[in-house]
Amino acid sequence: MTIPSLRSRALIAAVVTLLLFFIFKQFYPFASFFQDSYTYLDVAAHGDSISYRPVGYSWFLILIHFITSSNTVLVLVQYCILQLAGWRLYRSIELLYSPRRVVGNILFLFLLFNPLNLYLANAVSSDALFTALSVIWLTELLWLMHQPSWGRLIRQTVLLVVIFYIRYNALCYPVIAAAAFLFTRKTAGFKIAGIASSVLTLVLGAMIVGQMTKEQTGVRVFSAFSGWQMANNALYVYPYVKVERDRLPSPECRELDSMVAAYFNASGPSRRGHQPVDTWYMWDPGSPLKGYMFLRQRREHVSYFTAWNKVGPVFSQYGFYLLSHHPLVFGREYVWPSARMFFYPPMDVLGQYNQGAKEVDPLAVEWFHLKSTRVWARSFTAESIILGWAPALYLVLNVAFAIAALLLLLKYRKGEFRAAMVLTGGYFIVNAAFCILSTPNVLRYQVAPLIWLFAFTVLACHRLFSLWNPEPAARRE
């Protein structure tokens, strides 16, 4: 596609983006909120440097709030960032691979006019920002593989740091970056510098967060959230194994185990059956994990937040012990159900506007200067129908890409499109492994993989079944 044609498409995309946003807001005049939204708003309102989750999105809220308190502007900015990410990917594909017009049209329509972007942007959540920046980062890696330069290396490193402070899923991104750098046509020094910079920047970021947590809570921990998550996952294993308490690695773990055992003995069959995996043990006040945290909070006379962080290392130690000593049970009771959720993710908050509530928390009223706690939409459930195709498409894309990539790599052992397959395959594997093992998945977590897989599954299938020449169409951006 020629540069003038790209410019005309950019103009079309910009006009339609604004038109779609205007139409969407006639049906959803208010942003959508759920529990995570209020956590981010609370951090932004108090200017906290650490929280239960990464604080990057809260800083983004502060930045927008400095300009305007309008929740409509926040949604517009989030939507525009998503659209820019889609445009950046589409433009890169056209310049690098020059696919046939019909393929380009399919990608243009999906990447720029996907209703999923509107609903994702309408939520006060880090999901839209994380998705957009992840797509931009992956696109930067794509250019690095084709046309490596020190400038691009620096840009991807800066992007990686920003993504890390928005969501800690970025901890697995250096593995993806390593695959990209290993396939660049550059010297070994360039490759080593790229891999090392990706790893070291996140290690440094984790150390900074750990130090700030120690200063505020007295315990050096990078992410207490991960400890809670590991212990939560381990409790799905607990009813099916015998835990020898005397062999647990610390007195704190043994104290925790006594509370876990008492909980399961008292709960009876209701919690002993095969449970759908979720995060219930992390958040429900009646769970043994919360019970142990409340015990420590009372005993040590500390705040809820401090106690929440203090038990994080204990939960990590306890959870790791159970999971590492019973891997087969872990695979059966947690990994397999989690994998099913990963490949066919539930709609979760994307299935219902504002989680079906007609009111929002006073914190949202204060931050966005709303007139009241009342919010409304033309329909609170229409999005479950409008976006109902997304989980099925995600499942199909995972299967289709795996098959197409394998056939393509067997058929064409050389060629620069191979770099795209390596990057996408690395992203596919690393994202799946990280998400399946770490936390139960929902659709909003997998929008960036869905976008990336769609683009390169379409390209891979077209390459397999046509005479399209996958050599780059341009040697510069």
C-alpha positions in Angstrom: 0.0 0.0 0.0 1.4 3.4 -0.9 2.1 6.2 1.6 -0.8 8.4 0.3 -3.2 5.5 0.6 -2.0 5.0 4.2 -2.6 8.7 4.9 -6.1 8.5 3.5 -6.8 5.5 5.7 -5.4 7.4 8.7 -7.9 10.2 8.0 -10.8 7.7 7.7 -9.7 6.0 10.9 -9.6 9.3 12.8 -13.0 10.5 11.6 -14.7 7.2 12.2 -13.1 6.9 15.7 -14.6 10.2 16.8 -18.0 9.3 15.2 -18.1 5.9 16.9 -17.2 7.4 20.2 -19.9 10.0 19.9 -22.5 7.3 19.0 -21.3 5.0 21.8 -21.6 7.8 24.4 -25.3 8.3 23.5 -25.8 4.8 24.8 -23.3 4.9 27.7 -23.0 8.4 28.9 -21.0 7.4 32.0 -17.9 5.4 32.4 -18.2 1.8 33.8 -16.9 1.0 37.3 -16.1 -2.2 39.2 -14.2 -3.0 42.3 -10.7 -2.4 40.8 -11.8 1.0 39.7 -12.2 2.3 43.2 -8.8 0.9 44.2 -7.2 2.9 41.5 -9.2 6.0 42.3 -8.4 5.7 46.0 -4.6 5.6 45.2 -5.0 8.6 42.8 -7.0 10.6 45.4 -4.4 10.1 48.1 -1.3 10.2 45.9 0.0 6.9 47.2 3.3 5.6 45.9 2.4 1.9 46.5 -0.8 0.0 46.6 -2.3 -3.5 46.3 -1.8 -3.3 42.6 0.8 -1.3 40.5 0.2 2.4 40.7 0.9 3.4 37.1 -2.8 3.6 36.1 -3.5 5.8 39.1 -0.8 8.2 38.0 -2.5 8.2 34.6 -5.7 9.1 36.3 -3.9 11.9 38.1 -2.5 13.2 34.8 -5.9 13.3 33.2 -7.5 14.8 36.3 -4.9 17.6 36.2 -6.4 18.6 32.8 -10.1 17.8 33.4 -12.3 15.9 35.9 -14.6 14.6 33.1 -15.0 10.9 33.0 -16.0 11.2 29.3 -12.6 12.7 28.5 -10.9 9.9 30.3 -12.8 7.3 28.2 -12.0 9.3 25.0 -8.3 9.4 25.8 -8.2 5.6 26.6 -10.1 4.9 23.4 -7.8 7.1 21.3 -4.7 5.3 22.8 -6.2 1.9 21.8 -7.0 3.2 18.3 -3.5 4.6 17.9 -2.1 1.2 19.0 -4.2 -0.5 16.4 -3.2 2.0 13.7 0.5 1.6 14.6 0.2 -2.2 14.1 -1.8 -1.9 10.9 0.6 0.6 9.4 3.6 -1.6 10.3 2.0 -4.6 8.7 1.4 -2.7 5.5 4.9 -1.3 5.4 6.7 -4.5 6.3 4.7 -7.1 4.5 2.4 -5.4 2.0 -0.4 -8.0 2.2 -3.1 -8.3 -0.5 -5.8 -5.6 -0.4 -8.5 -8.0 1.0 -6.2 -9.0 3.9 -5.3 -5.3 4.5 -9.0 -4.4 4.6 -9.8 -7.2 7.1 -7.0 -6.1 9.4 -8.0 -2.4 9.0 -11.6 -3.1 10.0 -10.7 -5.3 12.9 -7.9 -3.3 14.4 -9.6 0.1 14.1 -13.4 -0.6 14.3 -13.5 -3.4 16.9 -16.4 -2.7 19.4 -14.3 -4.4 22.1 -12.0 -1.3 22.1 -15.0 0.9 23.0 -16.2 -1.2 25.9 -12.6 -1.7 27.2 -12.0 2.0 27.1 -15.2 2.8 28.9 -14.1 1.1 32.1 -12.1 2.9 34.7 -9.4 0.3 34.8 -5.9 -0.3 33.7 -7.0 -2.8 31.0 -7.3 -0.3 28.1 -3.9 1.3 28.8 -2.2 -2.0 29.4 -3.6 -3.5 26.2 -2.7 -0.5 24.0 0.9 -0.2 25.3 1.4 -3.9 25.0 0.4 -3.8 21.3 2.7 -0.8 20.7 5.5 -2.6 22.5 5.1 -5.7 20.5 5.0 -3.6 17.3 8.3 -2.0 18.4 9.8 -5.5 18.8 8.6 -6.4 15.3 10.5 -3.4 13.8 13.5 -4.3 15.9 13.6 -7.7 14.4 13.4 -6.3 10.8 15.3 -3.1 11.2 17.3 -3.1 14.5 18.6 0.1 15.8 19.7 1.5 19.2 16.9 4.0 19.1 14.3 1.3 18.9 16.1 -0.7 21.6 15.7 2.4 23.9 12.1 2.9 23.0 11.1 -0.7 23.7 12.9 -0.5 27.1 11.1 2.7 28.1 7.8 1.2 27.0 8.5 -1.9 29.0 9.1 0.2 32.2 5.8 2.0 31.7 3.9 -1.2 31.1 5.5 -2.7 34.2 4.2 0.0 36.4 0.7 -0.4 35.0 0.5 -4.2 35.4 3.0 -6.7 36.8 2.2 -9.1 33.9 5.0 -7.3 32.3 7.4 -9.4 34.4 7.2 -12.1 31.7 7.8 -9.6 28.8 11.6 -9.8 28.9 11.3 -13.4 27.8 9.3 -12.3 24.8 11.8 -9.5 24.1 14.7 -12.0 24.3 13.2 -14.1 21.5 13.0 -10.9 19.4 16.5 -9.9 20.1 17.9 -13.3 19.4 16.4 -13.1 15.9 17.7 -9.6 15.0 20.3 -9.3 12.4 22.8 -7.5 14.6 25.9 -8.2 16.5 26.0 -10.3 19.6 26.7 -7.1 21.6 23.5 -5.6 20.5 21.5 -8.7 21.3 23.0 -9.0 24.8 22.4 -5.3 25.4 18.8 -5.6 24.4 18.1 -8.7 26.5 20.0 -7.3 29.5 18.3 -3.9 29.4 14.9 -5.5 29.4 15.7 -7.7 32.4 17.6 -5.2 34.4 15.1 -2.4 34.1 12.4 -4.6 35.5 14.7 -6.0 38.3 15.5 -2.4 39.2 11.8 -1.5 39.1 11.0 -4.4 41.4 13.8 -3.3 43.8 12.4 0.2 44.0 8.9 -1.0 44.7 10.2 -3.4 47.4 12.2 -0.6 49.1 9.2 1.7 49.1 7.0 -1.1 50.5 9.6 -1.7 53.3 9.6 2.0 54.2 5.8 2.1 54.5 5.0 -1.3 56.0 8.3 -2.6 57.5 8.5 -5.6 55.1 10.5 -5.7 51.9 8.2 -7.2 49.4 7.9 -6.4 45.7 4.3 -7.7 45.3 2.4 -9.0 48.2 -0.4 -9.6 45.7 1.6 -12.4 44.1 1.9 -14.1 47.5 -1.8 -13.9 48.1 -2.4 -15.3 44.6 0.0 -18.2 45.1 -1.6 -19.2 48.4 -5.1 -18.8 46.9 -4.1 -21.2 44.1 -2.6 -23.6 46.6 -5.8 -23.9 48.6 -7.4 -25.6 45.6 -4.9 -28.4 46.1 -5.2 -28.6 49.9 -8.3 -30.8 50.2 -6.6 -33.5 48.1 -3.2 -33.8 49.8 -1.8 -34.6 53.2 0.2 -31.7 54.6 2.8 -32.6 57.2 2.8 -29.5 59.2 6.1 -30.2 60.9 7.9 -30.1 57.6 6.5 -26.7 56.6 9.4 -24.2 56.1 8.6 -21.7 58.9 6.7 -21.2 62.1 4.4 -18.7 60.3 3.6 -21.3 57.7 2.7 -23.8 60.4 0.5 -21.3 62.1 -1.2 -20.5 58.8 -1.7 -24.2 58.0 -3.4 -24.8 61.3 -6.0 -22.2 60.4 -6.3 -23.6 56.8 -6.9 -27.1 58.2 -9.5 -25.8 60.7 -11.3 -24.0 57.9 -11.6 -27.0 55.7 -12.6 -29.3 58.6 -15.4 -26.9 59.5 -16.5 -26.2 55.9 -17.2 -29.8 55.1 -18.1 -30.9 51.6 -19.1 -27.4 50.5 -15.5 -26.4 49.9 -13.9 -29.8 49.5 -15.4 -30.6 46.1 -13.9 -29.7 42.8 -14.3 -25.9 42.9 -14.2 -23.6 39.8 -10.9 -21.7 40.1 -11.2 -18.1 41.1 -9.8 -15.6 43.6 -12.3 -16.3 46.4 -9.7 -17.2 49.0 -8.0 -13.8 48.4 -10.9 -11.6 48.9 -13.7 -13.2 51.0 -13.5 -12.2 54.7 -14.4 -15.8 55.6 -11.4 -17.3 53.9 -8.5 -18.7 56.0 -6.1 -16.4 54.3 -8.1 -13.3 55.4 -8.4 -14.9 58.8 -4.7 -15.2 59.2 -4.2 -11.6 58.0 -6.7 -10.4 60.6 -4.9 -12.4 63.3 -1.6 -10.7 62.4 -3.2 -7.3 62.2 -4.7 -7.6 65.7 -1.5 -9.1 67.2 0.9 -6.6 65.7 -1.5 -3.6 65.9 -0.9 -2.5 62.3 -3.2 -1.1 59.6 -5.0 -3.3 57.1 -2.6 -2.4 54.3 0.4 -3.1 56.4 -0.9 -6.5 57.5 -1.9 -7.3 53.9 1.7 -6.8 52.9 3.3 -8.5 55.9 1.5 -11.8 55.2 2.5 -11.7 51.5 5.9 -13.4 52.0 4.3 -16.1 54.3 1.7 -16.8 51.7 4.4 -17.1 49.0 6.4 -19.5 51.0 3.3 -21.6 52.0 1.9 -21.6 48.5 5.2 -22.6 46.9 5.7 -25.4 49.3 2.3 -26.9 48.6 2.5 -26.5 44.8 6.0 -27.7 44.5 5.4 -30.8 46.6 2.2 -31.8 44.8 2.6 -30.8 41.2 0.3 -33.5 39.8 -2.6 -32.5 42.0 -1.9 -28.8 41.2 -2.1 -29.6 37.6 -5.4 -31.5 38.0 -7.2 -29.1 40.4 -5.9 -25.7 39.3 -3.9 -25.7 36.0 -6.3 -27.7 33.9 -9.4 -25.6 35.0 -7.3 -22.4 34.6 -6.3 -23.5 31.1 -9.9 -23.9 30.1 -10.7 -20.4 31.4 -7.6 -19.1 29.6 -8.6 -20.4 26.1 -12.3 -19.5 26.6 -12.2 -16.6 29.0 -15.4 -15.5 30.8 -16.8 -12.1 29.9 -16.6 -10.9 33.6 -17.0 -7.1 33.8 -17.3 -6.8 30.0 -20.5 -8.7 30.1 -22.5 -6.1 32.0 -22.3 -2.3 32.3 -21.2 -1.2 35.7 -21.6 -4.7 37.0 -25.4 -4.2 36.8 -25.4 -1.5 39.4 -27.2 1.8 38.9 -25.1 3.7 41.4 -21.4 4.3 41.8 -19.2 4.8 44.9 -19.1 8.3 46.3 -15.3 8.2 45.5 -16.2 8.2 41.8 -18.6 11.1 42.3 -15.9 13.2 44.0 -13.1 12.4 41.6 -15.2 12.9 38.4 -17.4 15.7 39.8 -20.6 13.8 39.0 -23.9 15.2 40.1 -25.0 12.1 42.0 -24.1 8.5 42.5 -26.8 7.5 39.9 -25.5 6.3 36.5 -27.5 4.9 33.6 -27.1 3.3 30.2 -29.5 2.4 27.4 -28.9 -1.2 28.3 -26.9 -2.7 31.1 -26.6 -6.1 29.4 -26.3 -5.3 25.7 -22.5 -5.6 25.7 -22.8 -9.3 26.6 -24.5 -9.8 23.2 -22.3 -7.3 21.3 -19.1 -8.8 22.6 -20.3 -12.4 22.9 -18.2 -13.5 19.9 -14.9 -12.5 21.6 -14.3 -15.6 23.8 -15.0 -18.0 20.9 -12.8 -16.0 18.5 -10.0 -16.0 21.1 -10.2 -19.8 21.3 -10.3 -20.2 17.5 -7.3 -17.9 17.1 -5.2 -19.8 19.6 -5.8 -23.1 17.8 -5.6 -21.6 14.3 -2.4 -19.7 14.9 -0.7 -22.8 16.4 -1.5 -24.8 13.4 -0.8 -22.1 10.8 2.5 -21.1 12.4 3.7 -24.8 12.5 2.8 -25.4 8.9 4.3 -22.0 7.8 7.6 -22.6 9.6 7.9 -26.1 8.0 7.1 -24.8 4.6 9.3 -21.7 4.6 12.5 -22.2 6.6 13.7 -18.7 5.5 12.1 -15.3 4.9 11.6 -12.3 7.0 8.0 -13.1 7.8 9.5 -15.8 9.9 10.5 -13.1 12.4 6.8 -12.2 12.9 6.0 -15.9 13.5 8.8 -16.2 16.1 7.7 -13.1 17.9 4.0 -14.1 17.9 4.8 -17.6 18.9 6.9 -16.4 21.8 4.1 -14.1 22.9 1.6 -16.9 22.5 3.6 -19.4 24.7 4.8 -17.0 27.4 1.5 -15.3 27.8 -0.4 -18.7 28.1 2.1 -20.1 30.6 2.2 -17.0 32.8 -1.6 -16.5 32.8 -2.6 -20.2 33.3 -0.2 -20.7 36.2 -0.7 -17.3 37.9 -4.4 -16.3 38.0 -7.8 -17.3 36.7 -8.4 -15.4 33.4 -11.1 -13.2 32.1 -11.6 -11.6 28.7 -10.3 -8.2 29.6 -6.9 -9.7 30.4 -6.6 -11.2 26.9 -7.5 -8.4 24.6 -3.9 -7.6 23.6 -3.2 -11.3 22.7 -6.5 -11.4 20.9 -5.6 -8.4 18.7 -2.1 -9.6 18.0 -3.1 -13.2 17.3 -5.9 -12.0 14.9 -3.5 -10.0 12.9 -0.8 -12.6 12.5 -3.1 -15.6 12.2 -4.8 -13.9 9.3 -1.4 -13.1 7.7 -0.1 -16.7 8.4 -3.1 -18.3 6.8 -3.0 -16.0 3.8 0.7 -16.8 3.4 -0.1 -20.5 3.5 -2.9 -20.5 0.9 -1.8 -17.8 -1.5 1.2 -16.8 -3.6 1.7 -13.7 -1.5 5.4 -12.8 -1.2 6.1 -12.1 2.5 9.3 -10.1 1.9 9.1 -6.6 3.4 7.6 -4.0 1.2 9.5 -1.2 2.8 12.9 -0.7 4.4 12.0 2.2 6.6 9.1 3.4 8.7 
